[in-house]
Amino acid sequence: MRLTEESQRYGFITRVIDPMSISTAVDDDGGRIYHQGWPIQADAVIPRIGFSITRPGSGIVRQFERMGAIVHNTADAILLSRDKIAATQVMADCGLPVPKTISVASMEDCMQALRTIGSYPLVIKASEGTQGASVFLLDDETRAISLLAQMFQRGMRPLVQEYIKESHGRDIRAIVVRGRVVASMVRKARGTEFRSNFHLGGSVEAIKLTPDQESVAIRAANELGLDVAGVDMLDSTSGPLVLEANSSPGLEGIERATGINVAARIVSSLRARVRERIEEGGTLPDQGVPDGSSIGSRVNSNEASG
């Protein structure tokens, strides 16, 4: 795992732990975390919470926060970024450009949602998901209604979103670390596939962002409270549109495309936060070590999303 390699290279004592194997004890003093019967005290945490365990995994992250650990991506930021409609609302409210998106609560509202989007094809997706899962391009009303009915039957809450023709099969991923874009790439779908995710076989190549694209990516990460984010954007005739900001972006594709050591940028920024706390006179959990390079770090890990 790239983050583990770079953490060790930077001098951290690193441990990868499955969030679902952790037990928590909550009390007025911040509580404790246990793994296989032993208490765990982490100075710094890089959460890599897979979609399937978003809520319990975020609970573990919050417990580390309560115990005083420095955390790259808080529990609240992870939960917000995973809720596509809530994240879109936050970004739209602060003036960030986003595609027209409707959260549909019931079959009775489906026709209104489709008419509000107003044209075909259009996109239907699950309100929570990663790596292009549960994202569909529909070219007529009959198929759209059928898909929406299936999603409701499975207990899903669908989103209906406008289709950006000029970005068919293509999007831009920017990795933002503490308010700076450290790497960016363009992702292109394979064949007739319109989803460009690397994990779906899409191709990737480095790209230099325009000032507008860079500003939008940084603002999106900041508005969602993410220290580390993979911000996905579409090019439109009116400029960049933000699709989403991923709190656990995959690193393989973008490191391969750009040749940039993104994992090192993430770990370096975490080390800087550790040093900032010490320089401000603060202490880390159960210790006050003066040298950041000697501070132990545990990397809380499950699965990356990209």
C-alpha positions in Angstrom: 0.0 0.0 0.0 1.5 3.3 -1.1 0.5 5.3 1.9 2.1 2.7 4.2 5.3 2.8 2.2 5.6 6.6 2.3 4.6 6.8 5.9 7.5 4.5 6.8 9.8 6.4 4.5 8.9 9.6 6.4 9.8 8.0 9.7 6.4 7.2 11.0 5.7 3.9 12.9 2.9 2.8 10.7 0.1 0.3 11.2 -2.8 -0.7 8.9 -6.0 -1.6 10.7 -9.3 -2.8 9.3 -11.9 -0.4 10.8 -14.4 -3.3 11.2 -12.0 -5.1 13.5 -11.9 -2.2 16.0 -13.9 -1.9 19.2 -14.6 1.4 20.8 -15.3 2.5 24.4 -16.9 5.9 24.9 -16.6 7.9 28.1 -16.3 11.5 29.3 -12.5 11.4 29.0 -12.5 10.7 25.2 -12.8 6.9 25.4 -10.6 4.2 24.1 -10.1 2.1 20.9 -9.2 -1.6 21.1 -7.9 -4.0 18.4 -7.7 -7.7 19.2 -7.9 -7.0 22.9 -5.2 -4.3 23.0 -5.7 -0.6 23.3 -4.6 1.6 20.4 -3.3 5.1 20.7 -2.7 6.9 17.4 -1.0 10.2 16.9 -2.1 10.6 13.3 -4.7 8.8 11.2 -5.2 8.7 7.4 -8.7 7.2 7.0 -9.3 5.0 3.9 -12.9 4.2 4.5 -14.6 2.1 1.8 -18.1 2.9 0.6 -19.6 -0.3 2.1 -18.5 0.7 5.6 -19.0 4.5 5.4 -21.0 4.9 8.6 -19.3 2.5 11.0 -15.9 3.4 9.6 -16.7 7.1 10.2 -17.6 6.3 13.7 -14.1 4.9 14.3 -12.6 8.0 12.7 -14.7 10.2 15.1 -13.4 8.2 18.1 -9.8 8.8 17.0 -10.7 12.5 16.8 -12.2 12.5 20.3 -8.9 10.9 21.6 -6.9 13.8 20.2 -5.4 12.2 17.1 -4.6 14.3 14.0 -6.9 13.0 11.3 -6.7 13.6 7.5 -10.4 13.9 6.7 -12.8 14.1 9.7 -15.7 11.8 10.1 -18.2 14.6 9.3 -16.3 15.4 6.1 -16.3 11.7 5.0 -20.0 11.4 5.7 -20.9 14.6 3.8 -18.8 13.8 0.8 -20.3 10.3 0.5 -23.9 11.7 0.4 -24.0 13.0 -3.1 -27.1 15.2 -2.8 -25.9 16.7 0.5 -22.5 17.4 -1.0 -24.0 18.9 -4.1 -26.3 21.1 -2.0 -23.3 22.4 0.0 -21.3 23.2 -3.2 -24.2 24.8 -5.0 -25.0 27.0 -1.9 -21.4 28.4 -2.0 -21.6 29.2 -5.7 -19.7 26.2 -7.1 -20.9 25.1 -10.5 -22.5 21.7 -10.4 -24.7 19.7 -12.8 -28.5 20.0 -12.3 -29.3 17.2 -9.9 -32.6 16.0 -8.3 -32.9 13.6 -5.4 -36.1 11.5 -6.0 -38.0 10.4 -2.9 -40.7 8.3 -4.4 -42.0 6.8 -7.7 -44.8 9.5 -7.6 -42.1 12.2 -8.0 -40.2 10.5 -10.9 -42.1 12.1 -13.8 -41.6 15.6 -12.2 -37.9 14.9 -11.8 -37.4 13.7 -15.4 -39.4 16.7 -16.7 -37.3 19.1 -14.6 -34.1 17.8 -16.2 -35.9 18.3 -19.4 -33.9 16.4 -22.0 -32.4 13.0 -22.9 -30.1 11.3 -22.4 -29.8 11.9 -18.7 -28.0 10.3 -15.9 -29.5 8.2 -13.0 -27.3 7.2 -10.1 -27.4 6.1 -6.5 -27.1 8.8 -3.9 -24.2 6.9 -2.4 -21.6 5.0 -4.4 -18.0 5.0 -5.7 -15.9 3.9 -8.7 -18.8 4.5 -11.1 -21.1 1.9 -9.5 -24.8 2.4 -9.9 -24.4 5.2 -12.5 -26.5 4.8 -15.7 -27.0 6.8 -18.9 -30.7 6.6 -20.1 -31.9 7.8 -23.5 -35.6 7.6 -23.1 -38.4 8.0 -20.5 -39.5 4.4 -20.5 -36.1 3.0 -19.6 -35.6 5.8 -17.0 -38.9 5.0 -15.2 -38.1 1.3 -15.2 -34.6 1.8 -13.7 -36.0 4.2 -11.1 -38.6 1.6 -10.1 -35.9 -1.1 -9.7 -33.8 1.3 -7.5 -36.7 2.0 -5.2 -37.5 -1.7 -4.9 -33.9 -2.2 -3.7 -34.2 0.5 -1.1 -32.0 2.9 -3.0 -32.6 6.7 -3.2 -31.8 7.7 -6.8 -30.5 10.9 -8.2 -31.5 12.2 -11.6 -28.8 14.4 -13.2 -28.4 16.3 -16.4 -26.1 14.8 -19.0 -23.2 17.0 -20.2 -22.8 16.0 -23.8 -19.4 17.7 -24.3 -17.9 15.6 -21.6 -19.2 12.2 -22.7 -16.8 9.5 -21.5 -14.4 12.0 -20.2 -13.8 13.7 -16.8 -11.0 15.3 -14.8 -9.7 14.1 -11.5 -7.7 16.5 -9.3 -6.1 15.4 -6.0 -6.3 18.2 -3.5 -4.2 18.0 -0.3 -4.8 20.7 2.3 -5.9 23.4 -0.1 -3.4 22.6 -2.9 -3.8 20.6 -6.1 -0.9 18.2 -6.1 -1.8 16.1 -9.2 -4.4 16.1 -11.9 -5.4 13.8 -14.8 -8.0 13.4 -17.5 -9.9 10.0 -17.5 -11.3 8.7 -20.7 -13.8 5.8 -21.0 -13.1 2.7 -23.0 -15.3 1.9 -26.1 -18.9 2.8 -25.7 -18.7 3.1 -21.9 -19.6 6.6 -20.7 -18.2 6.2 -17.2 -14.5 7.1 -17.2 -13.4 5.5 -13.9 -9.9 3.9 -14.0 -11.3 0.9 -12.2 -13.7 0.4 -15.1 -10.9 0.2 -17.6 -10.7 3.8 -18.6 -7.5 5.4 -19.7 -5.7 8.1 -17.8 -3.2 10.8 -18.7 -1.7 13.8 -17.0 -3.3 17.2 -17.6 -2.5 20.8 -16.5 -5.5 22.4 -15.0 -6.7 25.8 -16.1 -6.7 28.4 -13.3 -10.5 28.1 -13.2 -10.4 24.3 -12.9 -7.8 24.5 -10.1 -9.8 27.1 -8.2 -13.0 25.0 -8.5 -11.3 21.8 -7.3 -9.7 23.6 -4.3 -13.0 25.3 -3.3 -14.9 22.0 -3.6 -12.5 20.2 -1.2 -12.5 23.2 1.2 -16.3 23.6 1.3 -16.7 19.8 2.1 -14.1 20.0 4.8 -11.7 17.5 3.2 -8.0 17.6 3.8 -7.5 15.0 1.1 -9.9 14.8 -1.8 -10.2 13.5 -5.3 -12.3 16.1 -7.0 -14.0 15.0 -10.2 -15.0 17.7 -12.7 -16.7 17.8 -16.1 -15.9 20.3 -18.8 -18.9 22.1 -20.1 -19.6 25.0 -22.4 -20.0 27.2 -19.4 -16.8 26.0 -17.6 -15.9 23.3 -15.2 -18.7 21.5 -13.2 -18.0 19.6 -10.0 -19.4 16.0 -10.0 -18.2 15.0 -6.6 -15.2 15.0 -4.1 -14.0 11.6 -3.0 -12.6 11.3 0.5 -10.6 8.2 -0.2 -9.3 8.7 -3.8 -7.4 5.8 -5.4 -3.8 6.6 -6.1 -2.7 4.0 -8.6 -4.2 5.7 -11.7 -3.1 9.2 -11.0 0.4 8.3 -9.9 0.8 6.2 -13.0 -0.5 9.0 -15.3 1.4 11.9 -13.8 4.5 10.3 -12.3 3.9 12.3 -9.2 4.3 10.7 -5.8 0.8 11.6 -4.5 1.1 9.3 -1.5 4.2 11.2 -0.4 2.4 14.5 -0.7 -0.4 13.2 1.6 2.0 11.9 4.2 4.2 15.0 4.1 1.2 17.2 4.7 0.2 15.0 7.7 3.7 15.3 9.1 3.4 19.1 8.7 0.2 19.0 10.8 2.0 17.0 13.5 4.8 19.6 13.6 2.4 22.5 13.6 0.7 21.1 16.7 4.0 20.7 18.5 5.2 24.1 17.6 2.0 25.6 18.9 2.7 24.0 22.2 0.2 21.2 21.9 0.8 17.6 22.7 -0.2 14.4 21.0 -2.2 11.7 22.7 -0.4 10.4 25.8 2.9 12.1 24.8 4.6 15.3 24.0 7.4 14.3 21.7 9.5 17.3 20.4 10.6 15.7 17.1 7.9 15.0 14.5 10.0 12.3 12.9 9.8 10.1 16.0 6.0 10.2 16.4 4.1 7.0 15.8 1.4 7.0 13.2 -1.3 4.5 12.5 -2.9 4.4 9.1 -6.6 3.3 9.4 -7.3 1.5 6.2 -10.0 -0.4 4.3 -10.4 0.2 0.6 -9.7 3.1 -1.7 -12.3 4.7 -4.0 -11.6 6.1 -7.3 
